[in-house]
């Protein structure tokens, strides 16, 4: 896997403890400069 200074990737551990927002965002790729309305941590223990 290459490291990029232009992109960030939302990675969640998909198990039964996941919240819906973390599950929905898993695998999404954003530009570093992009403002993400919700970014980790979304909640305690995120």
Phi and psi restraints in degrees (range 20) as a CNS / XPLOR table:
assign (resid 1 and name C) (resid 2 and name N)
       (resid 2 and name CA) (resid 2 and name C) 1.0 -85.9 20.0 2
assign (resid 2 and name N) (resid 2 and name CA)
       (resid 2 and name C) (resid 3 and name N) 1.0 147.6 20.0 2
assign (resid 2 and name C) (resid 3 and name N)
       (resid 3 and name CA) (resid 3 and name C) 1.0 -94.9 20.0 2
assign (resid 3 and name N) (resid 3 and name CA)
       (resid 3 and name C) (resid 4 and name N) 1.0 134.8 20.0 2
assign (resid 3 and name C) (resid 4 and name N)
       (resid 4 and name CA) (resid 4 and name C) 1.0 -121.7 20.0 2
assign (resid 4 and name N) (resid 4 and name CA)
       (resid 4 and name C) (resid 5 and name N) 1.0 143.5 20.0 2
assign (resid 4 and name C) (resid 5 and name N)
       (resid 5 and name CA) (resid 5 and name C) 1.0 -100.3 20.0 2
assign (resid 5 and name N) (resid 5 and name CA)
       (resid 5 and name C) (resid 6 and name N) 1.0 11.6 20.0 2
assign (resid 5 and name C) (resid 6 and name N)
       (resid 6 and name CA) (resid 6 and name C) 1.0 -112.3 20.0 2
assign (resid 6 and name N) (resid 6 and name CA)
       (resid 6 and name C) (resid 7 and name N) 1.0 -17.7 20.0 2
assign (resid 6 and name C) (resid 7 and name N)
       (resid 7 and name CA) (resid 7 and name C) 1.0 -132.1 20.0 2
assign (resid 7 and name N) (resid 7 and name CA)
       (resid 7 and name C) (resid 8 and name N) 1.0 153.4 20.0 2
assign (resid 7 and name C) (resid 8 and name N)
       (resid 8 and name CA) (resid 8 and name C) 1.0 -132.4 20.0 2
assign (resid 8 and name N) (resid 8 and name CA)
       (resid 8 and name C) (resid 9 and name N) 1.0 147.9 20.0 2
assign (resid 8 and name C) (resid 9 and name N)
       (resid 9 and name CA) (resid 9 and name C) 1.0 -122.3 20.0 2
assign (resid 9 and name N) (resid 9 and name CA)
       (resid 9 and name C) (resid 10 and name N) 1.0 130.1 20.0 2
assign (resid 9 and name C) (resid 10 and name N)
       (resid 10 and name CA) (resid 10 and name C) 1.0 -83.1 20.0 2
assign (resid 10 and name N) (resid 10 and name CA)
       (resid 10 and name C) (resid 11 and name N) 1.0 119.9 20.0 2
assign (resid 10 and name C) (resid 11 and name N)
       (resid 11 and name CA) (resid 11 and name C) 1.0 -123.8 20.0 2
assign (resid 11 and name N) (resid 11 and name CA)
       (resid 11 and name C) (resid 12 and name N) 1.0 126.9 20.0 2
assign (resid 11 and name C) (resid 12 and name N)
       (resid 12 and name CA) (resid 12 and name C) 1.0 -122.4 20.0 2
assign (resid 12 and name N) (resid 12 and name CA)
       (resid 12 and name C) (resid 13 and name N) 1.0 152.4 20.0 2
assign (resid 12 and name C) (resid 13 and name N)
       (resid 13 and name CA) (resid 13 and name C) 1.0 -86.7 20.0 2
assign (resid 13 and name N) (resid 13 and name CA)
       (resid 13 and name C) (resid 14 and name N) 1.0 113.6 20.0 2
assign (resid 13 and name C) (resid 14 and name N)
       (resid 14 and name CA) (resid 14 and name C) 1.0 -85.0 20.0 2
assign (resid 14 and name N) (resid 14 and name CA)
       (resid 14 and name C) (resid 15 and name N) 1.0 100.0 20.0 2
assign (resid 14 and name C) (resid 15 and name N)
       (resid 15 and name CA) (resid 15 and name C) 1.0 -141.6 20.0 2
assign (resid 15 and name N) (resid 15 and name CA)
       (resid 15 and name C) (resid 16 and name N) 1.0 -173.9 20.0 2
assign (resid 15 and name C) (resid 16 and name N)
       (resid 16 and name CA) (resid 16 and name C) 1.0 -70.8 20.0 2
assign (resid 16 and name N) (resid 16 and name CA)
       (resid 16 and name C) (resid 17 and name N) 1.0 -10.9 20.0 2
assign (resid 16 and name C) (resid 17 and name N)
       (resid 17 and name CA) (resid 17 and name C) 1.0 -87.7 20.0 2
assign (resid 17 and name N) (resid 17 and name CA)
       (resid 17 and name C) (resid 18 and name N) 1.0 -8.3 20.0 2
assign (resid 17 and name C) (resid 18 and name N)
       (resid 18 and name CA) (resid 18 and name C) 1.0 -64.2 20.0 2
assign (resid 18 and name N) (resid 18 and name CA)
       (resid 18 and name C) (resid 19 and name N) 1.0 142.4 20.0 2
assign (resid 18 and name C) (resid 19 and name N)
       (resid 19 and name CA) (resid 19 and name C) 1.0 -87.4 20.0 2
assign (resid 19 and name N) (resid 19 and name CA)
       (resid 19 and name C) (resid 20 and name N) 1.0 161.0 20.0 2
assign (resid 19 and name C) (resid 20 and name N)
       (resid 20 and name CA) (resid 20 and name C) 1.0 -59.5 20.0 2
assign (resid 20 and name N) (resid 20 and name CA)
       (resid 20 and name C) (resid 21 and name N) 1.0 -46.4 20.0 2
assign (resid 20 and name C) (resid 21 and name N)
       (resid 21 and name CA) (resid 21 and name C) 1.0 -60.2 20.0 2
assign (resid 21 and name N) (resid 21 and name CA)
       (resid 21 and name C) (resid 22 and name N) 1.0 -41.2 20.0 2
assign (resid 21 and name C) (resid 22 and name N)
       (resid 22 and name CA) (resid 22 and name C) 1.0 -65.5 20.0 2
assign (resid 22 and name N) (resid 22 and name CA)
       (resid 22 and name C) (resid 23 and name N) 1.0 -42.0 20.0 2
assign (resid 22 and name C) (resid 23 and name N)
       (resid 23 and name CA) (resid 23 and name C) 1.0 -63.1 20.0 2
assign (resid 23 and name N) (resid 23 and name CA)
       (resid 23 and name C) (resid 24 and name N) 1.0 -44.1 20.0 2
assign (resid 23 and name C) (resid 24 and name N)
       (resid 24 and name CA) (resid 24 and name C) 1.0 -65.9 20.0 2
assign (resid 24 and name N) (resid 24 and name CA)
       (resid 24 and name C) (resid 25 and name N) 1.0 -33.1 20.0 2
assign (resid 24 and name C) (resid 25 and name N)
       (resid 25 and name CA) (resid 25 and name C) 1.0 -86.7 20.0 2
assign (resid 25 and name N) (resid 25 and name CA)
       (resid 25 and name C) (resid 26 and name N) 1.0 -12.6 20.0 2
assign (resid 25 and name C) (resid 26 and name N)
       (resid 26 and name CA) (resid 26 and name C) 1.0 -54.3 20.0 2
assign (resid 26 and name N) (resid 26 and name CA)
       (resid 26 and name C) (resid 27 and name N) 1.0 127.8 20.0 2
assign (resid 26 and name C) (resid 27 and name N)
       (resid 27 and name CA) (resid 27 and name C) 1.0 87.5 20.0 2
assign (resid 27 and name N) (resid 27 and name CA)
       (resid 27 and name C) (resid 28 and name N) 1.0 -6.6 20.0 2
assign (resid 27 and name C) (resid 28 and name N)
       (resid 28 and name CA) (resid 28 and name C) 1.0 -71.8 20.0 2
assign (resid 28 and name N) (resid 28 and name CA)
       (resid 28 and name C) (resid 29 and name N) 1.0 143.4 20.0 2
assign (resid 28 and name C) (resid 29 and name N)
       (resid 29 and name CA) (resid 29 and name C) 1.0 -117.3 20.0 2
assign (resid 29 and name N) (resid 29 and name CA)
       (resid 29 and name C) (resid 30 and name N) 1.0 132.5 20.0 2
assign (resid 29 and name C) (resid 30 and name N)
       (resid 30 and name CA) (resid 30 and name C) 1.0 -127.2 20.0 2
assign (resid 30 and name N) (resid 30 and name CA)
       (resid 30 and name C) (resid 31 and name N) 1.0 150.0 20.0 2
assign (resid 30 and name C) (resid 31 and name N)
       (resid 31 and name CA) (resid 31 and name C) 1.0 -69.9 20.0 2
assign (resid 31 and name N) (resid 31 and name CA)
       (resid 31 and name C) (resid 32 and name N) 1.0 145.4 20.0 2
assign (resid 31 and name C) (resid 32 and name N)
       (resid 32 and name CA) (resid 32 and name C) 1.0 -55.4 20.0 2
assign (resid 32 and name N) (resid 32 and name CA)
       (resid 32 and name C) (resid 33 and name N) 1.0 -39.1 20.0 2
assign (resid 32 and name C) (resid 33 and name N)
       (resid 33 and name CA) (resid 33 and name C) 1.0 -76.2 20.0 2
assign (resid 33 and name N) (resid 33 and name CA)
       (resid 33 and name C) (resid 34 and name N) 1.0 -13.4 20.0 2
assign (resid 33 and name C) (resid 34 and name N)
       (resid 34 and name CA) (resid 34 and name C) 1.0 -72.4 20.0 2
assign (resid 34 and name N) (resid 34 and name CA)
       (resid 34 and name C) (resid 35 and name N) 1.0 132.6 20.0 2
assign (resid 34 and name C) (resid 35 and name N)
       (resid 35 and name CA) (resid 35 and name C) 1.0 -84.0 20.0 2
assign (resid 35 and name N) (resid 35 and name CA)
       (resid 35 and name C) (resid 36 and name N) 1.0 118.3 20.0 2
assign (resid 35 and name C) (resid 36 and name N)
       (resid 36 and name CA) (resid 36 and name C) 1.0 -97.8 20.0 2
assign (resid 36 and name N) (resid 36 and name CA)
       (resid 36 and name C) (resid 37 and name N) 1.0 125.4 20.0 2
assign (resid 36 and name C) (resid 37 and name N)
       (resid 37 and name CA) (resid 37 and name C) 1.0 -62.3 20.0 2
assign (resid 37 and name N) (resid 37 and name CA)
       (resid 37 and name C) (resid 38 and name N) 1.0 -35.1 20.0 2
assign (resid 37 and name C) (resid 38 and name N)
       (resid 38 and name CA) (resid 38 and name C) 1.0 -127.5 20.0 2
assign (resid 38 and name N) (resid 38 and name CA)
       (resid 38 and name C) (resid 39 and name N) 1.0 121.2 20.0 2
assign (resid 38 and name C) (resid 39 and name N)
       (resid 39 and name CA) (resid 39 and name C) 1.0 -135.2 20.0 2
assign (resid 39 and name N) (resid 39 and name CA)
       (resid 39 and name C) (resid 40 and name N) 1.0 155.2 20.0 2
assign (resid 39 and name C) (resid 40 and name N)
       (resid 40 and name CA) (resid 40 and name C) 1.0 -58.5 20.0 2
assign (resid 40 and name N) (resid 40 and name CA)
       (resid 40 and name C) (resid 41 and name N) 1.0 145.7 20.0 2
assign (resid 40 and name C) (resid 41 and name N)
       (resid 41 and name CA) (resid 41 and name C) 1.0 -82.8 20.0 2
assign (resid 41 and name N) (resid 41 and name CA)
       (resid 41 and name C) (resid 42 and name N) 1.0 133.6 20.0 2
assign (resid 41 and name C) (resid 42 and name N)
       (resid 42 and name CA) (resid 42 and name C) 1.0 -83.4 20.0 2
assign (resid 42 and name N) (resid 42 and name CA)
       (resid 42 and name C) (resid 43 and name N) 1.0 -25.4 20.0 2
assign (resid 42 and name C) (resid 43 and name N)
       (resid 43 and name CA) (resid 43 and name C) 1.0 -159.5 20.0 2
assign (resid 43 and name N) (resid 43 and name CA)
       (resid 43 and name C) (resid 44 and name N) 1.0 168.4 20.0 2
assign (resid 43 and name C) (resid 44 and name N)
       (resid 44 and name CA) (resid 44 and name C) 1.0 -57.0 20.0 2
assign (resid 44 and name N) (resid 44 and name CA)
       (resid 44 and name C) (resid 45 and name N) 1.0 141.1 20.0 2
assign (resid 44 and name C) (resid 45 and name N)
       (resid 45 and name CA) (resid 45 and name C) 1.0 67.5 20.0 2
assign (resid 45 and name N) (resid 45 and name CA)
       (resid 45 and name C) (resid 46 and name N) 1.0 20.3 20.0 2
